[in-house]
């Protein structure tokens, strides 16, 4: 898919088509994290801090139980 930026006030905007949003399960309310590798933009749904905390807690518990492995 090739897209062009569109003017949005003094900024540039990238319009994402509805089918793409549906495939990625992104809504207008989904916080997005934008990163770059120096050449490409990488747009991802922002991590849920509560989910991240839960995963770290589970990982700590598993590592404690299986630390000899």
C-alpha positions as CSV (number, residue, x, y, z in Angstrom):
1,X,0.0,0.0,0.0
2,X,1.4,3.4,-1.0
3,X,0.1,6.4,0.9
4,X,0.8,10.2,0.8
5,X,0.8,12.6,3.7
6,X,-2.0,15.1,3.8
7,X,-1.8,18.6,5.3
8,X,-3.4,18.9,8.7
9,X,-2.9,22.5,9.9
10,X,0.8,23.1,10.1
11,X,1.5,19.3,10.4
12,X,1.4,16.3,8.1
13,X,-1.1,13.5,8.6
14,X,-1.1,9.9,7.4
15,X,-4.7,8.6,6.8
16,X,-5.2,5.0,7.7
17,X,-8.1,3.3,5.8
18,X,-10.8,1.6,7.8
19,X,-10.0,-2.0,6.6
20,X,-6.4,-1.5,7.8
21,X,-7.6,-0.3,11.2
22,X,-10.0,-3.3,11.5
23,X,-7.2,-5.8,10.6
24,X,-5.0,-4.3,13.3
25,X,-7.9,-3.9,15.8
26,X,-7.1,-0.2,16.2
27,X,-9.8,2.4,16.9
28,X,-9.8,6.1,17.2
29,X,-9.3,5.7,20.9
30,X,-6.3,3.3,20.7
31,X,-3.1,5.0,21.9
32,X,-0.4,4.5,19.4
33,X,3.4,4.3,19.9
34,X,5.4,5.7,17.1
35,X,9.1,4.7,16.9
36,X,11.7,4.7,14.2
37,X,14.8,2.6,13.3
38,X,16.3,5.7,11.6
39,X,14.7,4.8,8.2
40,X,11.2,3.5,8.9
41,X,8.3,4.6,11.0
42,X,6.9,1.9,13.2
43,X,3.4,2.5,14.5
44,X,2.1,0.1,17.1
45,X,-0.7,0.0,19.7
46,X,0.8,1.3,22.9
47,X,1.3,-1.3,25.6
48,X,-1.2,-1.5,28.3
49,X,0.7,-0.6,31.6
50,X,-1.5,-2.9,33.7
51,X,-1.0,-5.8,31.3
52,X,2.8,-5.2,31.4
53,X,2.8,-5.1,35.2
54,X,0.8,-8.4,35.3
55,X,3.2,-10.1,32.9
56,X,6.3,-8.9,34.8
57,X,4.8,-10.2,38.1
58,X,4.0,-13.6,36.5
59,X,7.6,-13.8,35.0
60,X,9.1,-13.0,38.4
61,X,7.0,-15.8,40.0
62,X,8.0,-18.3,37.3
63,X,11.7,-17.4,37.5
64,X,11.6,-17.8,41.3
65,X,10.0,-21.3,41.0
66,X,12.3,-22.5,38.2
67,X,15.5,-20.6,39.0
68,X,17.6,-23.8,39.0
69,X,16.6,-24.5,35.4
